[in-house]
Amino acid sequence: MLHDRVLASTDGEAGERQTGGGLVIPATASMGKRLAWAAVVAIGQQVRHVEIGDRVLYDPEDRSEVELKTRTYVLLRERDIHAVAAPRVKAERTGLYL
């Protein structure tokens, strides 16, 4: 990866969702603008706030898709990431930061 690019995998992120009340929303349901989560698999040398293994929140309209070895990935710039869910953050915090 070069510069400030982040390569993320969306496997397992798309599909049916479940609300807090237990309602299942099918993957084909039409919704307004919605952000999406992806798992980081590679980062460029100028990326400062994201590490491999983090989950990132991004706008699906600001992405570029690439297929490598039959798997689809999302290519993002670090500045296009809205939030990071990192397992390295202490348990008493939410793990999300902007």
HELIX and SHEET records of a PDB file:
HELIX    1   1 PRO A   60  ASP A   62  5                                   3    
HELIX    2   2 GLU A   78  ASP A   80  5                                   3    
SHEET    1   A 7 SER A  64  LEU A  68  0                                        
SHEET    2   A 7 ARG A  71  ARG A  77 -1                                        
SHEET    3   A 7 ARG A   5  SER A   9 -1                                        
SHEET    4   A 7 ALA A  36  ILE A  43 -1                                        
SHEET    5   A 7 ARG A  55  TYR A  58 -1                                        
SHEET    6   A 7 ILE A  81  ALA A  85 -1                                        
SHEET    7   A 7 LEU A  96  TYR A  97 -1                                        
SHEET    1   B 2 ARG A  17  GLN A  18  0                                        
SHEET    2   B 2 VAL A  24  ILE A  25 -1                                        
END                                                                             
